[in-house]
Amino acid sequence: MSYKESFLSYLQFEKRYSVHTILSYDCDLTQFFDFMSKIEVEEIIDVNFKNVRKWIVFLMNEGNSSRTVNRKLSTLKSFFKFLLRESVIETNPMDRVVGPRQGKKLPGFVAEHAMQLLREVDFGEGFEGVRDRLVVEMFYQTGMRLSELMNLRMTSFDRQTSLVKVLGKRNKERIIPVSKSLEKLLDEYLEVKNGTFDERSGFLFVTKKGVPVYEKLLYRIVTKHLSKITTLAKRSPHVLRHTFATHLLNNGAELNAVKELLGHSNLSATQIYTHTTFERLNKVYKQAHPRA
């Protein structure tokens, strides 16, 4: 087993990272090793901070953003820290590496008035139309991540208390309230689903063939229908997660409560949404106040 494979196994079985995250780490490391081969550094123990800096320059020249480069450097930091712990290397080349500076990018979100228009959107007839409406509303009304929604089962819902249990990052469970309007859409979907398929899938969301939905399908569903109500360049499930958080804060929700609903491990990850709400308030002030 190579050092990379050992590291990825460590992430999977000890750190319990998601498949998506592990694939990202794998891709980053493969790119790094390919570059090391090009500059004739064949052994991992021969990698030094100057080699890593050359890779940073290469990535920036290739048009990668500072954000992307720093994410890849984060992968390298974890990898070399693992190698140091396993006594494969004696010094960590990342100790002397500093990533490119990046400005804070505020998360995009759909305006409240645009989300109201979603009620009038034609999602189509039959099973797929009912499912697609529920998918979009579920993302918006719960703030779930794509992987969390994809893995929902009927057993995830407690209909008596109107709550849904979600398994988030690193198998961390959290509870999210389910609104009456979402429960109504859920009942409509289950009625059509159960009448369409003889075999009952354990997963809540399925394709027209009755098998569990997959990431690209969910992306297509959200992109297709959000394009009917917004001109945002990015129209993805994660934008609906941003929208969920921003609308909660705009309407007076406490930051800590939003943190728990999103499943963030620390408050700093949630605080970025306050920048969005401050920008909105500033814009309203400038438009409305006679002295602004």
Secondary structure, DSSP 8 states (H G I E B T S, - for coil): --HHHHHHHHHHHTS---HHHHHHHHHHHHHHHHHHHHTT--SGGG--HHHHHHHHHHHHHTT--HHHHHHHHHHHHHHHHHHHHTTS-SS-GGGG---------------HHHHHHGGG----SHHHHHHHHHHHHHHHHH---HHHHHT-BGGGEETTTTEEEEE-GGG-EEEEE--HHHHHHHHHHHHHHHHH-SS--SBS-B-TTSSB--HHHHHHHHHHHHTTT---S--SHHHHHHHHHHHHHHTT--HHHHHHHHT-SSHHHHHHHHHHHHHHHHHHHHHH-TT-
